[in-house]
Amino acid sequence: MLSIDLSGKVALVLGGSRGIGAGVTRELCRAGSYTIFTHTGNPENKEKIDTLIMEIKTDGGSVEEAKLDALDPDGTDEFVKNVISRLKKIDILVCNAGRNAARPVEDITTEDWKKFIDLNLSSAFYGIKAVLPCMVEKNHGRILLIGSSAVFDGGGGAIDYAAAKAGLTGIMKYLCRIYTKKGINTNVIHPCVIATDLVRERYNSEELWQKLVSRIPVGRAGTPKDIAGIVAYLASSWGDYICGQEILLDGGRTMFNK
Ligand SMILES: NC(=O)c1ccc[n+]([C@@H]2O[C@H](COP(=O)([O-])OP(=O)(O)OC[C@H]3O[C@@H](n4cnc5c(N)ncnc54)[C@H](OP(=O)(O)O)[C@@H]3O)[C@@H](O)[C@H]2O)c1
């Protein structure tokens, strides 16, 4: 039996109150890591946060939540320093905070462009910049960037989103070139049609949803757990020899269903 053991590890998930980030937090805890997840403090997600924490703790896991805007570089730096001073390290960083808004190029203002690039790309940079010195000092680290299949097929409905997510690949390649030698493995995971609030808000009727799902060759939408499994695997010793990869989790949709 393949078992994923993250006991003794400290993980930070940027954007974990719901959806993929919550699923990743749950799986990292289940594998034994002490996991901290962040969110913006959006009151709409308070119940989800409380439920997530309760379920993890009932399961015997160790988890913390924190309000931290991933768009705030100074706040991120201060927050990470605080975690490291308490827990002595961060082994695993998952950059998950992100969202898209489907609209044509003509409707995107310059301000809008900057906002979406910041959320989907710069937030990862802020997290990485804050965590990297500790990972270098420990000569160990795992960085998992949550991209999007939009990078491969231009989907997702927005140019700013596709551009920002493609930028994560550049970040990953740079990090691998310089930091793999220092024990830090970075990979990008590209989800596609994972059944979360984000996607449900876009495909907001049963008809639209069924039409979307009918175009996925494996016959169902993905779940946060589908993404969480690969994140936990890569974060564990099973991922020691895997770096610089882009892993598409799309049930076959991107290649077989244009
Ligand atoms: N679902 C899919 O099919 C799919 C496909 C491709 C890529 N992705 C990517 O996967 C990631 C997660 O998507 P999802 O579907 O799980 O979305 P989601 O349900 O909207 O969840 C997004 C999470 O990010 C947090 N977040 C948003 N802005 C933040 C900020 N400024 N600072 C801190 N946290 C923030 C949200 O927390 P609060 O709102 O509580 O603050 C929430 O926990 C995103 O990067 C998305 O682009 C998803």
PDBQT file of the ligand as one rigid body, heavy atoms in Angstrom, charges set to zero:
ROOT
HETATM    1  N1  LIG A 301     -12.094  24.931  -9.768  1.00  0.00    +0.000 N 
HETATM    2  C1  LIG A 301     -11.536  24.776 -10.952  1.00  0.00    +0.000 C 
HETATM    3  O1  LIG A 301     -12.053  24.088 -11.846  1.00  0.00    +0.000 OA
HETATM    4  C2  LIG A 301     -10.233  25.448 -11.261  1.00  0.00    +0.000 A 
HETATM    5  C3  LIG A 301      -9.735  25.318 -12.558  1.00  0.00    +0.000 A 
HETATM    6  C4  LIG A 301      -8.526  25.901 -12.847  1.00  0.00    +0.000 A 
HETATM    7  C5  LIG A 301      -7.815  26.580 -11.866  1.00  0.00    +0.000 A 
HETATM    8  N2  LIG A 301      -8.324  26.706 -10.621  1.00  0.00    +0.000 N 
HETATM    9  C6  LIG A 301      -7.541  27.446  -9.623  1.00  0.00    +0.000 C 
HETATM   10  O2  LIG A 301      -7.546  26.762  -8.401  1.00  0.00    +0.000 OA
HETATM   11  C7  LIG A 301      -7.491  27.693  -7.319  1.00  0.00    +0.000 C 
HETATM   12  C8  LIG A 301      -8.639  27.422  -6.360  1.00  0.00    +0.000 C 
HETATM   13  O3  LIG A 301      -9.850  27.479  -7.080  1.00  0.00    +0.000 OA
HETATM   14  P1  LIG A 301     -11.248  27.098  -6.437  1.00  0.00    +0.000 P 
HETATM   15  O4  LIG A 301     -12.096  26.624  -7.540  1.00  0.00    +0.000 OA
HETATM   16  O5  LIG A 301     -11.065  26.272  -5.231  1.00  0.00    +0.000 OA
HETATM   17  O6  LIG A 301     -11.756  28.572  -6.023  1.00  0.00    +0.000 OA
HETATM   18  P2  LIG A 301     -12.641  29.096  -4.814  1.00  0.00    +0.000 P 
HETATM   19  O7  LIG A 301     -13.669  28.095  -4.447  1.00  0.00    +0.000 OA
HETATM   20  O8  LIG A 301     -13.095  30.467  -5.204  1.00  0.00    +0.000 OA
HETATM   21  O9  LIG A 301     -11.589  29.216  -3.620  1.00  0.00    +0.000 OA
HETATM   22  C9  LIG A 301     -10.577  30.184  -3.666  1.00  0.00    +0.000 C 
HETATM   23  C10 LIG A 301      -9.908  30.267  -2.332  1.00  0.00    +0.000 C 
HETATM   24  O10 LIG A 301      -8.926  31.317  -2.379  1.00  0.00    +0.000 OA
HETATM   25  C11 LIG A 301      -9.130  32.206  -1.299  1.00  0.00    +0.000 C 
HETATM   26  N3  LIG A 301      -8.752  33.546  -1.700  1.00  0.00    +0.000 N 
HETATM   27  C12 LIG A 301      -9.228  34.267  -2.738  1.00  0.00    +0.000 A 
HETATM   28  N4  LIG A 301      -8.623  35.461  -2.766  1.00  0.00    +0.000 NA
HETATM   29  C13 LIG A 301      -7.753  35.479  -1.732  1.00  0.00    +0.000 A 
HETATM   30  C14 LIG A 301      -6.837  36.438  -1.232  1.00  0.00    +0.000 A 
HETATM   31  N5  LIG A 301      -6.697  37.636  -1.790  1.00  0.00    +0.000 N 
HETATM   32  N6  LIG A 301      -6.115  36.122  -0.144  1.00  0.00    +0.000 NA
HETATM   33  C15 LIG A 301      -6.267  34.926   0.471  1.00  0.00    +0.000 A 
HETATM   34  N7  LIG A 301      -7.100  33.982   0.031  1.00  0.00    +0.000 NA
HETATM   35  C16 LIG A 301      -7.837  34.266  -1.043  1.00  0.00    +0.000 A 
HETATM   36  C17 LIG A 301     -10.635  32.113  -0.994  1.00  0.00    +0.000 C 
HETATM   37  O11 LIG A 301     -10.850  32.457   0.355  1.00  0.00    +0.000 OA
HETATM   38  P3  LIG A 301     -11.851  33.599   0.875  1.00  0.00    +0.000 P 
HETATM   39  O12 LIG A 301     -12.760  33.993  -0.253  1.00  0.00    +0.000 OA
HETATM   40  O13 LIG A 301     -12.563  32.947   2.030  1.00  0.00    +0.000 OA
HETATM   41  O14 LIG A 301     -10.966  34.671   1.314  1.00  0.00    +0.000 OA
HETATM   42  C18 LIG A 301     -10.864  30.622  -1.226  1.00  0.00    +0.000 C 
HETATM   43  O15 LIG A 301     -10.490  29.881  -0.084  1.00  0.00    +0.000 OA
HETATM   44  C19 LIG A 301      -7.530  29.066  -7.943  1.00  0.00    +0.000 C 
HETATM   45  O16 LIG A 301      -6.222  29.555  -8.060  1.00  0.00    +0.000 OA
HETATM   46  C20 LIG A 301      -8.119  28.821  -9.319  1.00  0.00    +0.000 C 
HETATM   47  O17 LIG A 301      -7.711  29.773 -10.252  1.00  0.00    +0.000 OA
HETATM   48  C21 LIG A 301      -9.530  26.158 -10.293  1.00  0.00    +0.000 A 
ENDROOT
TORSDOF 0
